[in-house]
Amino acid sequence: MRNIILLTGIIGLLLGTVSCSKKSVDPPAGGGGTVTPPPITNGKALPAGAGDGVTYINSGASAIFNIYAPGKTSMAVIGEFNNWLPTAMTVTPDGNNWWVQIDNLDANKEYAYQFLSDGTLKVADPYCEKVLDPDNDKYIPASVYPDLKPYPAGQTGIVSVMQGNQAAYAWKNASFTRPDKNKLVIYELHMRDFVGTHSYKTLKDTLSYLTNLGINAIELMPINEFEGNSSWGYNPSFYFAVDKYYGTKNDLKALVDECHSRGIAVILDMVLNHSFGQSPMVQLYFDKATQKPRSASPWFNVNPTHPYNVGYDFNHESPATKYFAKNVMKFYMQQYKIDGYRFDLAKGFTQKTSNDDASFAAYDASRVAIWNEYNSFIKSIDNNNFYNILEFFGGDREEKELSDAGMMLWCNINYNFNEATMGYVPTSNFSRLYFTSHTGFTQPDNLVTYMESHDEERLMYKNLQYGNVSGSYSVKTLPTALAREEAAAAFLLTAPGPKMIWQFGELGYDISIDQNGRTGEKPIHWEYNKDPLRHRLYATYARLIRMKIRNPVFATSSISSSSSGSIKTVYLNGTAENVVVAGNFDVNSQSATIAFPSAGTWYDYMTGGSVNVTLPYTVTYGPGEYHIYSNVVLK
């Protein structure tokens, strides 16, 4: 997400069993961040086995509440179990954590609760898995989230919800194998703007559309609780709570389960560069006078370190931040069986201050170290081809080091592809589509290239608005604009390495990113699939995706290309297959000599025909014409 402005518990343990603890990594030494309070002489150690947030014991009849809040004078828990009257919490000897055990709970009942800081500030639990919002929950239909607990009368602010015995999800698929990176075709989608009900249940029922398209991964834009209901999700407030506007947490698990049953990996868009004002972590150390985090915050910088920050910027060198971020990462990997993360604004994970693009993109060894630490942690949890994708957009040297460690990088070719589809050749160089143009890269498997994402203008919108015209040939007409989208898809999907498609790009979605505001709701045009011209584009995408996945040549590292002129070509040399892709992106016919590696019969994948090649092979292509030739018939 770039350049986006968003609106703004020991005794008890011996008596029962421990469950639902979220403590998963070593706690930060010395309190983390900038807070190093003196030892508390009357402090009491956190009970063994107690995790962050709420840990249930005694079969859910008791719970230990624990919150990390160094430097506070007092902390208490208030909720429906104590009639919202403060129950004082005990501080640990290091002054970092506050905890208390609450007994006589009904394990089958949902309780609303908050923490009371220094007797005045009420905040929700940063580690809770469900929150209630007095302003926005009333707009969530029962069809999406049935039997939602009413907001407690007489209270204010976001409240957390806890329940000892919750309905467990019974996983069905235990044998999913994640696709190889080089065969990965990701479909990025936004719940709100993809299905009219904006629900996991409807998306689960719509998976046949994606299965037929042939993709083998979906990337969900942020699904943890964010401010408001209708949002892109890059304004996060609670990281362990699945946003109720999309459904229940078991609905999300069912979606992941069904995806795995269909051979589809699930990647979550994760926002850990910043947080927004509803976050209790922000509120606990917030200066109302300056409207900024205080320097005492264990997690946040007073001022952001880079020019693209929104909300409040995490201090990425702080042990407290690293502890929290690792817990978030581990949570969805273990609880929801996800297959990867796409980390938003990954280049912002730095404490070096930059005020412009150049200094922000400059090589940063400390940023590399932060990402190597997180990458190693993720591998320690799941080293079975888990996808760690960074929205980085840095220099080649830094991206190469991250790639060499196994991380994947978003690679944006939107501008160049759109110039080509509109018919403006001089500015349509495709070279960055190929790893060979990235200095130091030796393999294509860690560059996730795409020509559309949620952050870019739609190709079809610009085709129809600004497309080039030559005589009777006009890119501004729907049939021509769609046909040129086919040619662009042919080059994207034949390029070795993982690929990404932004929702409905396969139907030529032509609504501007700025309609109803950049992050505002966009119309859902499922009827596009019934239009023969648009469905032809969908069918072409399906053929290209299956071709890419089923033929080893599209994972080759032996590539040569000519990407700057009207006639663009790429040569892929495989073990048993060779492929030549050629296309004319001019608005006029162009003649060219295609440097086939050998003479003889070459098969045209898209037409099903063949050509008898004699060298040199000279041909004239009409505007928008493209071909995928192979020396053997492709699967």
C-alpha positions as CSV (number, residue, x, y, z in Angstrom):
1,M,0.0,0.0,0.0
2,R,1.8,3.1,-1.3
3,N,0.8,6.7,-1.3
4,I,-2.6,5.9,0.2
5,I,-4.4,8.2,2.5
6,L,-6.9,6.4,4.6
7,L,-9.8,8.0,6.6
8,T,-9.3,8.3,9.3
9,G,-2.2,-16.3,35.5
10,I,0.1,-20.5,39.8
11,I,-2.4,-21.9,42.0
12,G,-5.1,-21.9,39.4
13,L,-2.8,-23.7,37.0
14,L,-2.4,-26.5,39.4
15,L,-6.1,-26.9,39.5
16,G,-6.8,-27.2,35.8
17,T,-5.5,-27.2,32.3
18,V,-4.1,-24.2,30.4
19,S,-5.5,-23.4,26.9
20,C,-5.6,-20.6,24.4
21,S,-2.3,-19.0,25.4
22,K,-0.9,-16.8,22.7
23,K,2.6,-16.3,24.2
24,S,4.8,-17.8,21.5
25,V,8.2,-16.1,21.5
26,D,10.6,-15.0,24.1
27,P,9.4,-11.8,25.8
28,P,11.4,-8.6,25.1
29,A,14.3,-8.1,27.5
30,G,14.3,-4.9,29.6
31,G,10.7,-4.0,28.8
32,G,11.4,-3.4,25.1
33,G,11.4,-0.1,23.3
34,T,12.4,2.9,25.2
35,V,10.8,1.9,28.5
36,T,13.2,0.4,31.1
37,P,11.4,0.8,34.5
38,P,13.2,0.1,37.8
39,P,12.5,-3.3,39.4
40,I,9.3,-3.5,41.3
41,T,10.0,-4.6,44.9
42,N,6.4,-5.7,45.5
43,G,5.8,-7.3,42.1
44,K,4.6,-10.8,41.6
45,A,5.7,-13.1,38.8
46,L,3.3,-14.0,36.0
47,P,2.0,-17.6,36.6
48,A,3.8,-20.2,34.6
49,G,2.0,-20.9,31.3
50,A,0.1,-17.7,31.2
51,G,0.2,-16.1,27.8
52,D,-0.5,-12.6,26.5
53,G,-4.1,-11.5,26.7
54,V,-6.4,-14.2,28.3
55,T,-5.3,-17.7,29.3
56,Y,-8.1,-20.0,30.3
57,I,-7.6,-22.5,33.2
58,N,-9.9,-24.8,35.2
59,S,-11.6,-25.9,32.0
60,G,-12.5,-22.3,31.3
61,A,-14.0,-21.5,34.8
62,S,-11.0,-19.2,35.5
63,A,-8.9,-17.0,33.3
64,I,-5.6,-15.1,33.7
65,F,-5.6,-11.7,32.2
66,N,-2.2,-10.4,31.2
67,I,-1.2,-7.1,29.4
68,Y,2.2,-5.7,28.6
69,A,2.2,-2.1,29.9
70,P,5.6,-1.0,31.3
71,G,5.7,2.3,33.1
72,K,2.1,2.4,34.2
73,T,1.1,3.3,37.7
74,S,-1.8,0.9,37.9
75,M,-3.8,-1.5,35.7
76,A,-7.1,-3.1,36.3
77,V,-9.6,-5.3,34.4
78,I,-13.2,-4.4,34.0
79,G,-16.0,-6.4,32.4
80,E,-19.2,-8.2,32.6
81,F,-17.8,-10.7,35.1
82,N,-17.2,-8.0,37.7
83,N,-20.0,-5.6,36.8
84,W,-17.5,-3.3,35.1
85,L,-15.9,-2.5,38.5
86,P,-12.1,-2.5,38.5
87,T,-10.3,-5.6,39.7
88,A,-6.7,-4.5,40.4
89,M,-3.9,-6.2,38.5
90,T,-0.6,-7.3,39.9
91,V,2.6,-6.0,38.2
92,T,5.5,-8.4,37.5
93,P,8.9,-7.7,39.2
94,D,10.3,-6.2,36.1
95,G,7.5,-3.7,35.9
96,N,6.5,-4.8,32.4
97,N,3.4,-6.9,32.7
98,W,0.2,-6.6,34.7
99,W,-1.9,-9.7,35.5
100,V,-4.9,-11.0,37.5
101,Q,-6.8,-14.2,37.8
102,I,-10.6,-14.0,37.5
103,D,-12.6,-17.0,38.8
104,N,-16.2,-18.3,38.8
105,L,-16.6,-17.8,35.0
106,D,-19.2,-19.6,32.8
107,A,-16.9,-21.2,30.2
108,N,-19.8,-21.3,27.7
109,K,-20.6,-17.6,28.0
110,E,-19.1,-14.6,26.1
111,Y,-17.9,-11.9,28.3
112,A,-17.1,-8.3,27.3
113,Y,-14.1,-6.7,29.0
114,Q,-11.5,-3.9,28.9
115,F,-8.3,-2.9,30.7
116,L,-8.3,0.3,32.8
117,S,-4.9,2.1,32.7
118,D,-3.9,4.5,35.5
119,G,-7.5,4.7,36.6
120,T,-8.6,6.7,33.6
121,L,-8.0,5.1,30.2
122,K,-10.1,2.2,29.1
123,V,-8.6,0.1,26.3
124,A,-9.4,-3.2,24.7
125,D,-7.1,-6.2,24.8
126,P,-4.4,-6.1,22.0
127,Y,-4.4,-9.9,22.0
128,C,-8.1,-10.6,21.9
129,E,-9.7,-12.5,19.0
130,K,-12.9,-10.6,18.9
131,V,-13.9,-7.0,19.6
132,L,-17.2,-5.1,19.7
133,D,-17.5,-1.7,18.2
134,P,-20.4,0.5,19.3
135,D,-20.3,2.5,16.0
136,N,-19.9,0.0,13.3
137,D,-21.2,-3.4,14.4
138,K,-24.8,-2.4,13.8
139,Y,-24.1,-2.4,10.1
140,I,-22.9,-6.0,10.0
141,P,-25.8,-8.2,8.8
142,A,-26.7,-11.4,10.7
143,S,-26.3,-13.3,7.4
144,V,-22.6,-12.5,7.6
145,Y,-22.1,-12.7,11.4
146,P,-25.0,-14.6,13.1
147,D,-25.8,-14.0,16.7
148,L,-23.3,-11.3,17.2
149,K,-23.1,-10.3,20.9
150,P,-24.7,-6.9,21.5
151,Y,-22.5,-4.1,22.6
152,P,-22.7,-3.8,26.5
153,A,-25.0,-1.0,27.6
154,G,-23.4,1.9,29.4
155,Q,-19.9,1.3,28.1
156,T,-17.7,3.3,25.8
157,G,-15.0,2.5,23.4
158,I,-13.9,-0.8,21.7
159,V,-14.4,-3.7,24.1
160,S,-12.9,-7.2,23.9
161,V,-14.8,-10.5,24.0
162,M,-13.6,-13.7,25.7
163,Q,-15.1,-17.1,26.0
164,G,-13.5,-20.2,27.6
165,N,-15.3,-22.9,25.5
166,Q,-15.7,-21.9,21.9
167,A,-16.9,-23.8,18.9
168,A,-13.9,-25.5,17.5
169,Y,-13.4,-25.9,13.7
170,A,-12.9,-29.4,12.5
171,W,-10.3,-29.2,9.7
172,K,-11.0,-31.5,6.7
173,N,-7.8,-31.2,4.6
174,A,-4.6,-32.3,6.2
175,S,-2.6,-33.1,3.0
176,F,-2.3,-29.8,1.1
177,T,1.0,-29.3,-0.7
178,R,1.8,-25.7,-1.5
179,P,2.6,-25.0,-5.2
180,D,6.2,-24.5,-6.2
181,K,7.1,-20.8,-6.3
182,N,7.9,-20.9,-10.0
183,K,4.4,-22.3,-10.7
184,L,2.6,-19.9,-8.4
185,V,-0.2,-17.8,-9.9
186,I,-1.7,-15.6,-7.2
187,Y,-5.2,-14.0,-7.4
188,E,-5.3,-10.9,-5.3
189,L,-8.8,-10.1,-4.0
190,H,-10.6,-7.8,-1.7
191,M,-13.6,-9.3,0.1
192,R,-15.7,-6.2,0.0
193,D,-15.3,-5.6,-3.7
194,F,-15.3,-9.2,-4.9
195,V,-18.5,-10.7,-3.6
196,G,-21.6,-8.7,-2.8
197,T,-22.1,-10.2,0.6
198,H,-18.5,-9.4,1.6
199,S,-18.4,-12.7,3.4
200,Y,-16.0,-15.7,3.6
201,K,-19.0,-18.0,3.2
202,T,-19.9,-16.5,-0.2
203,L,-16.3,-16.5,-1.3
204,K,-16.0,-20.2,-0.4
205,D,-19.1,-20.9,-2.6
206,T,-17.5,-18.9,-5.4
207,L,-14.2,-20.8,-5.6
208,S,-15.2,-22.6,-8.7
209,Y,-14.8,-19.4,-10.7
210,L,-11.2,-19.3,-9.5
211,T,-10.6,-23.0,-9.9
212,N,-11.8,-22.8,-13.5
213,L,-9.5,-19.8,-14.1
214,G,-6.6,-22.1,-13.0
215,I,-5.0,-20.0,-10.3
216,N,-3.3,-21.9,-7.4
217,A,-3.2,-19.2,-4.7
218,I,-5.4,-16.3,-3.5
219,E,-4.1,-13.3,-1.6
220,L,-6.6,-11.7,0.7
221,M,-6.3,-8.0,1.4
222,P,-6.1,-7.4,5.2
223,I,-8.7,-9.4,7.1
224,N,-7.8,-8.5,10.7
225,E,-9.9,-5.9,12.5
226,F,-9.4,-2.4,11.1
227,E,-11.1,0.9,11.7
228,G,-14.7,1.0,10.3
229,N,-16.3,-1.7,8.1
230,S,-15.8,-0.5,4.6
231,S,-12.0,-0.3,4.1
232,W,-9.1,-1.7,2.2
233,G,-7.8,-2.8,5.6
234,Y,-4.5,-0.9,5.7
235,N,-5.8,1.0,8.8
236,P,-5.4,-1.9,11.3
237,S,-6.3,-1.7,15.0
238,F,-6.5,-5.4,16.3
239,Y,-4.2,-8.0,14.8
240,F,-5.5,-11.3,16.3
241,A,-9.2,-10.5,15.7
242,V,-10.7,-11.4,12.3
243,D,-12.8,-8.5,11.0
244,K,-16.5,-9.4,11.7
245,Y,-17.6,-7.5,8.5
246,Y,-16.3,-10.6,6.6
247,G,-17.7,-13.2,8.9
248,T,-16.6,-15.4,11.9
249,K,-13.2,-16.8,12.5
250,N,-14.5,-20.3,11.7
251,D,-15.9,-19.0,8.4
252,L,-12.4,-18.0,7.6
253,K,-11.0,-21.4,8.6
254,A,-13.6,-23.1,6.4
255,L,-12.6,-20.9,3.5
256,V,-8.9,-21.8,3.9
257,D,-9.9,-25.5,4.3
258,E,-11.9,-25.4,1.1
259,C,-9.1,-23.6,-0.8
260,H,-6.7,-26.3,0.2
261,S,-9.1,-29.0,-0.9
262,R,-9.1,-27.3,-4.3
263,G,-5.3,-27.0,-4.5
264,I,-5.3,-23.3,-3.7
265,A,-2.9,-21.7,-1.3
266,V,-4.0,-18.8,0.9
267,I,-1.8,-15.8,1.4
268,L,-2.8,-13.0,3.9
269,D,-1.9,-9.3,3.3
270,M,-0.4,-8.3,6.6
271,V,0.1,-4.7,7.8
272,L,2.8,-4.5,10.4
273,N,4.4,-1.2,9.3
274,H,1.9,0.9,11.2
275,S,-1.3,0.9,13.3
276,F,-4.2,3.3,13.7
277,G,-5.8,5.2,16.6
278,Q,-8.3,2.5,17.7
279,S,-5.3,0.2,18.6
280,P,-4.9,-0.1,22.4
281,M,-1.2,-0.2,21.9
282,V,-1.4,3.3,20.4
283,Q,-3.8,4.5,23.0
284,L,-1.8,3.3,26.0
285,Y,1.0,5.7,25.2
286,F,-0.6,8.5,23.3
287,D,-0.1,12.3,23.7
288,K,-3.4,14.0,23.1
289,A,-1.8,17.4,22.9
290,T,0.5,16.5,20.1
291,Q,-1.7,13.8,18.6
292,K,1.4,11.5,18.5
293,P,2.7,8.5,20.4
294,R,4.8,9.5,23.4
295,S,8.4,8.6,23.5
296,A,7.6,6.2,26.3
297,S,5.8,3.9,23.9
298,P,7.4,0.5,23.6
299,W,6.1,0.1,20.1
300,F,5.7,3.3,18.2
301,N,7.8,6.1,17.0
302,V,6.8,9.7,17.9
303,N,7.3,10.6,14.2
304,P,7.3,8.3,11.3
305,T,10.7,7.4,9.8
306,H,9.7,7.4,6.1
307,P,7.6,9.5,3.7
308,Y,4.9,6.8,2.9
309,N,3.7,6.2,6.5
310,V,0.0,6.3,7.4
311,G,-1.3,6.0,10.9
312,Y,1.3,5.5,13.6
313,D,4.7,4.1,12.7
314,F,6.1,1.0,14.5
315,N,9.6,1.3,15.9
316,H,10.9,-1.7,14.1
317,E,14.1,-1.9,16.1
318,S,12.2,-2.2,19.4
319,P,12.2,-5.7,21.0
320,A,8.6,-5.1,22.0
321,T,7.6,-4.5,18.4
322,K,9.5,-7.6,17.2
323,Y,7.9,-9.7,20.0
324,F,4.5,-8.5,19.0
325,A,5.0,-8.9,15.2
326,K,6.4,-12.5,15.6
327,N,3.3,-13.4,17.7
328,V,1.0,-12.1,15.0
329,M,2.9,-14.0,12.3
330,K,2.8,-17.3,14.2
331,F,-0.8,-16.9,15.1
332,Y,-2.3,-17.1,11.6
333,M,0.2,-19.7,10.5
334,Q,-0.9,-22.1,13.4
335,Q,-4.5,-21.1,14.0
336,Y,-5.6,-20.6,10.4
337,K,-3.1,-22.8,8.5
338,I,-2.3,-20.0,6.0
339,D,0.4,-20.5,3.4
340,G,2.0,-17.1,3.2
341,Y,2.1,-13.5,4.0
342,R,2.3,-10.4,1.7
343,F,3.8,-7.8,4.0
344,D,2.6,-4.3,3.3
345,L,5.1,-1.5,3.1
346,A,8.0,-3.8,3.9
347,K,10.5,-1.1,2.9
348,G,9.2,0.9,5.9
349,F,10.6,-1.6,8.4
350,T,13.5,0.7,9.3
351,Q,14.5,3.2,11.9
352,K,16.6,5.2,9.5
353,T,14.9,8.5,8.8
354,S,14.2,9.4,5.1
355,N,12.3,12.3,3.7
356,D,12.2,11.4,0.0
357,D,12.1,8.5,-2.4
358,A,15.8,8.3,-3.0
359,S,16.9,8.1,0.7
360,F,14.0,5.8,1.5
361,A,15.1,3.4,-1.3
362,A,18.8,3.6,-0.5
363,Y,20.5,0.4,0.7
364,D,19.8,-0.2,4.4
365,A,21.7,-3.0,6.2
366,S,19.6,-2.6,9.3
367,R,16.4,-3.1,7.3
368,V,17.9,-6.3,5.8
369,A,18.7,-7.5,9.3
370,I,15.2,-6.9,10.5
371,W,13.7,-8.9,7.6
372,N,16.3,-11.7,7.9
373,E,15.2,-12.0,11.6
374,Y,11.5,-12.2,10.7
375,N,12.2,-14.6,7.8
376,S,14.2,-16.9,10.0
377,F,11.4,-16.8,12.6
378,I,8.8,-17.7,10.0
379,K,11.0,-20.6,8.8
380,S,11.3,-21.8,12.4
381,I,7.5,-22.1,12.5
382,D,6.9,-23.5,9.0
383,N,9.8,-24.2,6.6
384,N,7.6,-26.1,4.1
385,N,7.6,-23.6,1.2
386,F,5.8,-20.9,3.2
387,Y,5.6,-17.8,1.1
388,N,7.1,-14.6,2.6
389,I,6.3,-11.8,0.1
390,L,7.5,-8.3,0.6
391,E,6.0,-5.1,-0.9
392,F,9.4,-3.6,-1.0
393,F,10.3,-1.7,-4.2
394,G,13.9,-1.1,-3.1
395,G,17.2,-1.1,-5.0
396,D,18.4,-4.3,-6.7
397,R,21.2,-4.9,-4.2
398,E,18.9,-4.9,-1.1
399,E,16.2,-7.0,-2.9
400,K,18.8,-9.5,-4.1
401,E,19.9,-10.0,-0.5
402,L,16.3,-10.6,0.6
403,S,15.7,-12.9,-2.3
404,D,18.9,-14.9,-1.6
405,A,17.4,-15.5,1.9
406,G,14.3,-16.9,0.2
407,M,12.0,-13.9,0.5
408,M,9.8,-12.9,-2.5
409,L,9.5,-9.4,-3.8
410,W,6.5,-7.7,-5.4
411,C,7.6,-6.5,-8.9
412,N,5.3,-3.9,-10.4
413,I,5.2,-3.7,-14.2
414,N,1.9,-1.8,-14.3
415,Y,3.1,1.4,-16.1
416,N,5.0,-0.4,-18.8
417,F,2.2,-2.9,-19.5
418,N,-0.4,-0.2,-19.7
419,E,1.7,1.9,-22.1
420,A,1.9,-1.2,-24.3
421,T,-1.8,-2.0,-24.1
422,M,-2.7,1.6,-24.9
423,G,-0.3,1.5,-27.9
424,Y,2.4,3.9,-26.8
425,V,5.5,1.9,-27.7
426,P,8.4,4.2,-26.6
427,T,7.4,3.9,-22.9
428,S,6.4,0.2,-22.9
429,N,9.6,-1.6,-22.0
430,F,8.9,-5.0,-20.4
431,S,12.5,-5.8,-19.4
432,R,11.8,-5.7,-15.6
433,L,9.4,-8.5,-16.1
434,Y,12.4,-10.8,-16.3
435,F,14.8,-11.6,-13.5
436,T,17.7,-11.1,-15.8
437,S,17.2,-7.3,-15.7
438,H,17.5,-7.3,-11.9
439,T,21.1,-6.9,-11.0
440,G,22.5,-10.0,-9.2
441,F,19.4,-12.1,-9.5
442,T,20.2,-15.6,-10.7
443,Q,16.7,-17.2,-10.6
444,P,13.2,-16.0,-11.3
445,D,11.4,-17.7,-8.4
446,N,11.4,-14.8,-5.9
447,L,10.0,-12.0,-8.1
448,V,6.2,-11.8,-8.0
449,T,5.5,-9.8,-11.1
450,Y,2.2,-8.3,-12.0
451,M,0.6,-5.8,-14.3
452,E,-2.3,-4.9,-12.0
453,S,-2.7,-4.7,-8.2
454,H,-5.1,-2.9,-5.8
455,D,-2.6,0.0,-5.8
456,E,-2.6,0.7,-9.6
457,E,-5.0,2.1,-12.1
458,R,-6.8,-0.5,-14.2
459,L,-5.3,-1.2,-17.6
460,M,-8.7,-1.4,-19.3
461,Y,-9.8,1.9,-17.8
462,K,-6.8,3.6,-19.4
463,N,-7.2,1.7,-22.6
464,L,-10.7,2.9,-23.1
465,Q,-10.0,6.5,-21.9
466,Y,-6.6,7.2,-23.4
467,G,-5.8,4.4,-25.9
468,N,-3.9,5.2,-29.1
469,V,-5.7,5.4,-32.4
470,S,-4.4,4.9,-36.0
471,G,-7.0,5.1,-38.7
472,S,-9.8,2.7,-38.1
473,Y,-7.8,0.9,-35.4
474,S,-8.7,2.3,-32.0
475,V,-7.6,1.0,-28.6
476,K,-10.6,3.0,-27.2
477,T,-13.0,0.4,-28.5
478,L,-13.9,-2.5,-26.2
479,P,-13.1,-5.4,-28.6
480,T,-9.7,-3.9,-29.4
481,A,-8.9,-3.0,-25.8
482,L,-9.7,-6.5,-24.6
483,A,-7.7,-8.2,-27.4
484,R,-4.6,-6.1,-26.4
485,E,-5.2,-7.3,-22.8
486,E,-4.8,-10.9,-24.1
487,A,-1.4,-10.0,-25.6
488,A,-0.2,-8.4,-22.4
489,A,-1.4,-11.5,-20.4
490,A,0.6,-13.8,-22.8
491,F,3.8,-12.0,-21.9
492,L,3.1,-11.8,-18.2
493,L,2.1,-15.5,-17.8
494,T,4.9,-16.9,-20.0
495,A,7.6,-15.1,-18.0
496,P,9.2,-17.5,-15.5
497,G,8.6,-16.9,-11.8
498,P,5.5,-16.4,-9.7
499,K,2.8,-14.1,-11.0
500,M,-0.2,-12.2,-9.6
501,I,-3.5,-11.1,-11.1
502,W,-5.7,-8.4,-9.5
503,Q,-9.3,-9.3,-9.2
504,F,-11.4,-9.2,-12.3
505,G,-8.4,-8.2,-14.5
506,E,-9.2,-11.4,-16.3
507,L,-12.5,-9.9,-17.3
508,G,-11.1,-6.5,-18.4
509,Y,-12.5,-4.7,-15.4
510,D,-12.6,-1.0,-16.4
511,I,-13.6,1.0,-13.3
512,S,-11.1,3.5,-12.3
513,I,-9.2,3.1,-9.0
514,D,-10.4,6.7,-8.1
515,Q,-14.1,6.1,-8.5
516,N,-15.8,6.7,-5.2
517,G,-12.4,7.6,-3.8
518,R,-9.3,5.5,-4.1
519,T,-10.1,3.1,-1.3
520,G,-13.9,3.5,-1.7
521,E,-16.3,0.7,-2.7
522,K,-16.2,-0.3,-6.4
523,P,-19.1,-1.9,-8.3
524,I,-18.9,-5.7,-8.7
525,H,-19.6,-6.6,-12.3
526,W,-20.1,-10.3,-12.3
527,E,-22.2,-9.9,-15.4
528,Y,-18.9,-9.2,-17.3
529,N,-18.4,-13.0,-17.3
530,K,-21.5,-13.3,-19.5
531,D,-20.2,-10.9,-22.1
532,P,-18.7,-13.1,-24.9
533,L,-15.8,-10.6,-25.5
534,R,-14.9,-10.4,-21.8
535,H,-15.3,-14.1,-21.2
536,R,-12.9,-14.7,-24.1
537,L,-10.3,-12.8,-22.1
538,Y,-11.1,-15.0,-19.0
539,A,-10.7,-18.1,-21.2
540,T,-7.4,-16.9,-22.5
541,Y,-6.1,-16.3,-19.0
542,A,-7.2,-19.8,-18.1
543,R,-5.4,-21.3,-21.0
544,L,-2.2,-19.3,-20.3
545,I,-2.3,-20.1,-16.6
546,R,-2.6,-23.9,-17.2
547,M,0.1,-23.7,-19.8
548,K,2.5,-22.0,-17.3
549,I,1.8,-24.5,-14.5
550,R,1.9,-27.6,-16.6
551,N,5.0,-27.0,-18.7
552,P,8.5,-27.0,-17.1
553,V,9.9,-24.5,-19.6
554,F,8.1,-21.7,-17.9
555,A,10.3,-22.2,-14.9
556,T,13.5,-21.9,-16.8
557,S,16.3,-19.5,-15.8
558,S,17.5,-19.5,-19.4
559,I,15.8,-16.4,-20.8
560,S,16.6,-13.8,-23.4
561,S,14.3,-11.0,-24.4
562,S,13.8,-7.9,-26.6
563,S,11.3,-5.8,-24.7
564,S,11.6,-2.1,-25.8
565,G,10.3,-2.0,-29.4
566,S,6.9,-2.4,-31.1
567,I,7.6,-6.1,-31.6
568,K,8.5,-7.6,-28.2
569,T,10.0,-11.1,-28.0
570,V,11.2,-13.5,-25.3
571,Y,13.0,-16.8,-25.8
572,L,12.7,-19.5,-23.1
573,N,15.1,-22.4,-23.3
574,G,14.1,-25.5,-21.3
575,T,15.4,-29.0,-21.0
576,A,13.0,-30.5,-23.5
577,E,11.0,-27.5,-24.6
578,N,11.9,-24.2,-26.2
579,V,9.4,-21.3,-26.4
580,V,9.3,-18.1,-28.4
581,V,6.8,-15.4,-27.5
582,A,6.3,-12.6,-29.9
583,G,3.8,-9.7,-30.1
584,N,3.2,-6.4,-31.8
585,F,2.1,-3.6,-29.4
586,D,2.0,-0.9,-32.0
587,V,-1.3,0.4,-33.4
588,N,0.0,-0.3,-36.9
589,S,1.3,-3.4,-38.6
590,Q,5.0,-4.1,-38.1
591,S,7.4,-6.4,-39.8
592,A,10.1,-8.1,-37.8
593,T,12.7,-10.9,-37.9
594,I,12.0,-13.4,-35.1
595,A,15.2,-15.1,-34.1
596,F,14.0,-18.6,-33.7
597,P,16.8,-20.8,-32.1
598,S,16.3,-23.4,-34.9
599,A,14.5,-24.0,-38.1
600,G,11.7,-26.5,-38.5
601,T,8.1,-26.9,-37.2
602,W,7.1,-24.7,-34.4
603,Y,3.6,-25.0,-32.8
604,D,1.4,-22.0,-32.0
605,Y,-0.2,-22.7,-28.6
606,M,-2.9,-20.1,-28.9
607,T,-4.2,-21.0,-32.4
608,G,-3.4,-24.7,-32.3
609,G,-1.7,-24.4,-35.6
610,S,2.0,-24.5,-36.6
611,V,4.5,-22.7,-38.7
612,N,7.4,-24.0,-40.8
613,V,10.3,-21.8,-39.8
614,T,13.2,-21.2,-42.1
615,L,16.0,-18.9,-40.9
616,P,15.9,-16.0,-40.9
617,Y,12.2,-15.9,-40.2
618,T,10.6,-12.6,-41.2
619,V,7.0,-11.9,-40.5
620,T,4.5,-9.0,-40.4
621,Y,2.2,-8.8,-37.4
622,G,-1.0,-6.8,-37.2
623,P,-1.5,-4.4,-34.3
624,G,-2.1,-6.3,-31.1
625,E,-1.2,-9.6,-32.7
626,Y,0.7,-12.1,-30.5
627,H,1.9,-15.7,-30.7
628,I,3.4,-18.4,-28.3
629,Y,5.5,-20.8,-30.4
630,S,7.1,-24.0,-29.0
631,N,9.3,-26.7,-30.6
632,V,7.1,-29.4,-29.1
633,V,3.3,-29.3,-28.4
634,L,2.7,-27.8,-25.0
635,K,0.4,-29.3,-22.5
